[in-house]
């Protein structure tokens, strides 16, 4: 995976927006945030305001300033640097639909607006960590991944779920790089997908997802490295055999299927013992499973022989 640390964007900690202002502006904006979302995406499911926060999941650190988490991104379809936000604005996000197929009783395509009518949106503040060791903490708006599984109605023999990302050749210049295994896809076990932490996000910071962060709908699986979280989802496939995702196809020895945050197992090219916080650039110790061991540890208790970092 390409690593570039661009010193030009870094800010001193004193310049970061205070956490209280980031978290408290929902009350100040109120209905105005919903109107802002509607202005960004008129007549679509992207027009959403703040949702009720689920306080069951505590990240254990302050929220990353929005300017940092929305301007330092991995989205190879728009470029291999972290500065893809400008290029990603060309992404066409409306109308949007998702295909359910594979081992499902009723293969079908569903519009995002119709899908969101069948779920209840909530906000969750999660840690988010890349295998490159940069990290952020984000308030995501969305719904449990288990609800998406329920709506798809997979058959009993389905053991894995695979998410595929949009391939818009007229807006995504990265697709012209034929050495990458497009379209982007990655998958999880059904146990992982149904875990209470697994989340489908449609917004962040009380606003619709920006294109560079995976608009209009993406997966968030906070105990796994961020590169395993598919963005701009257009297809959800259920299957019996274990999938081979985008990064595993590129370099299986470094980016394996399990891809858990494990500070005790080094990546072949760098340590995973610490992580770099966006905004402050502080290096802090990495927590097992990104700090969510109590929620997901049982999923991997029989995998001692697997390389759980990637």
N, C-alpha and C positions, 0 to 999 in steps of 0.2 A: 504494500500500500504506500503510495507517495506521501511523503511528509514535507510540509513547508510551514515554517514558523515565521510569519511576517511581523516584524517588529513595529511596522508603521501603525498598525491598528491598536496596539496595546495601550492601555490607560493605567495611570497610577490608581491605587485603590481609592485615594481621596476623590478621584473624579467620577467614581461609579455612582449611579443613582442609589440613594439609600433604600434599603430593603422595605422600610415602612411605606415609602412612597410607591414602590412597585406594587406592594400587596394591597395598599389602601386605596388606590385610585379607582377600583371598581365601584366603591360606594360613592365616590365623587362623580364618576361618569354616568353611572346608572344606565338609563335608557339611551343615553348618548352613544355608548359603546355599541349597542345593537344597531343604532342608526348608521354608525361608521361602518359596521360590517355590511349592512345593506347597501351602502354606497359603493363598497368594493365589489360586491357581487349581487346586483339587483336581480330579483325574481329567481333566486336560487337558494339551495340549502346552505350555502356558505354564509348567509346573513344570520349571524348568531351573536347573542350578547353573552354576558357573564353567566356561568352556571354555578350551582351550589357546590361548594368545595366538600369533598370527601376527606375528612380528617383522620380516617383510619390509617392512612399511609403517610408517615412522617419522614421527610428526607434527611433531617438532622443537620441541615445547613441552610443558609439564606438563599433566596432566589437570585439567579444570575440576571444582571441587567439585560433588558430586552434587546438593546442595541448589539450586545455581544453575541447572544444566542441566535440572532437572526442575520448576522453578518460574518459568521465563521461556520461554514457548512461543508458537509460531504454530499455531493450530488453529481456523480460522474457523468450523467447524461448532459450536464451543462458545463462540465470542465473538471479538470483534475486538481485545481487549486482550491483553497478554502474560500476564495472570493468569487463566488458564483451568483450572488444575490441579484446583480444587475442582469446577467444573462437569463436567469430563471424567470424573470418577469414576463417572458414571452409564453410561458406555459399556459395552455388553454384549459381552464378549470370548469367551464360551464358550457353546455350540459356535461354531466359526468354520470357514468354507469359502471357497475361492477358485475362481472360474470361469475356465477357459482357453477362449478362443474366437477367432473371426476366422480367419486363415489358419493353422489347425492341422489336422493330419490327423484328430484325434479330439477335438472339443469336449467338455469334461467339467467337472464340479465335483469338487474334491478337498478333503477335510477337512484342516485344518491338522495334526492329529496324524499323518495318513497321509503328508502331504507331508514332515514333519520326519523321518520314519523313513527317507526316501530321500536324505538329505543328512547331511553331517558338520558339526556346529556348531564354530565357532572364534571367537576374540575378535580384533578389530582396533581399534586406537586411531587414530581419524581426527580431523582438523580438520573443523569444521562451521561454515559461514559463511552468514549471511543477506544478501540484497541490501540490507537496511537497515544493514549494516556491523557488526552485533554478531556475535560469534564465540565458539565454545567448542571444547573438545577432549574427546572422549568415547570410552570403551572400549565398543564395540558387540559384542554376541554375535549370530552369524547364520551365513550361508553365501553364497558368491559368487552374484551375480545370474545368471551364466552357467549355474549349476546349475538355476535356475528355468526358464530358457529351454530347457535340455535336457529337463527333465521335461515341458514344454508341447509339445515337438516341433513347432515351427513349420515351415510349408512353405517351399520355397526362395524363393518370391516375396515373402515377408514382409520388409519393409525397416525397419519401426518396431514398437515395442512400447509399448502404452498401459496405464498402471496406473490403476484407478479405486478411489476411497476409499468406505468404507461410508457409507450414508445411513440412519441410524436416527432417524426423525422423533420417536420418543418419548423419545430421550435427547439429541438434538442441537438445541438451540434456534436455532442459527444457520441451520438449513435453512428457517426461516420467513422469512428475508430473501430474498425472491424476486428481487431485483436481482442476486444472485450466480448464476453459471452452474453450479448443482448438477446432478449430483454432481461432486465434485472429481475431476479427472483430469489427468494429465500423461504425456508420453511421451519416448522416447529412440530414437535410431537403434539398429539391431541391433549395430552396431560398439560403440556406447557400452555397451549392455546386456551385451555379452560381454567388455568390458574387465575386466582382472583387479582393478581397484579397485572396480568396481560391486558393491554388497553388498545383501543382504536381511537386515535386522536383526529379531530376535525378543527381544532383551534389551539391557540396558545396565548397566554397573557390576556385572556378575555376577548380575543379577536380571532377571526378566521385564520387558519394556517397560511403563512406566506408561501409562495411557490418554492423558494429555496429550502424550506423546512418540510416539504412533502405535501403541499396542497393538492387536492382538497381533503384527502383522507390518507392516513398512514398508520403503521403499527408502532407501538411503544412497548417494549418488553424490557423493563428497567434493570433486570439482573443480568442481561446479556449485553455484549458490546454493541455500541450504536450502529456499527456497520451491518448488523444483522436485522435492522429494523426497516422493512420495505416502505418506500414512500410512494405517494401518488398511485394508490392501488387500483388496478382495473380488473384483476382476476383473482379468484380464490378457488384453489383446486384441492380436493381431498383425495388421498391415495393410500394404498397399503404399504408401498415401499418407501424407504427413507429417501428424501430428496437430496440432490447435490445442488447447493446454491451458487450464486454468482462468484463469491470470493473463494469458496471451496474449489470451484472449477479452475480458478486462476492459480491458486497456490494452496493445495490441501494440507501441506505440512505446517502452514502458518494460520490458516483460517478454516478450521474444521467445523463440523455440524454443531457441536455442543456450545462452543463460543460463550462460555460463562466468564464473568468477571471474577478472576481468582488471583489475588496478589501474590500467592505463594508459588505460582507457576509462571516463569518468565516466557514471554514471546521469544522466538529464536533471535530476534534482532534488538530487543530492548527489555528492560525490566517492567513488570506490572505492579511493583510494590508501592509506587506512588502515582499520583495523577496531578495534572495542571489545571487549575480552575480558571475558566474564562472570566475575564473581567479584572481579577486581581493578579492573575498569572502566578498565584501561590502554588507551591508543591505541597501536597498533603498525602497522608497514608491512604492507600486504597483499601476499601472494606470488601470482604468476601461477598460475592453476589451483589455488589454495589450497596451493601448495607441491608439487604432484604433476606438474609439467610433463613430467618424464621418462617418466611412465607414460601420459600422454594427449595430449601435444603433437602427435603424428603424426595424431591424429584430425581436427585442424582446420587442417592446414597448407595446404589448398586453399580455405580460407574467408576469405581476406583481405578480401573485400568484405562479409562479414557483420558485424553488430554483436555481438561475442562477449561483451559484458557481460550482455546480457539479451535 
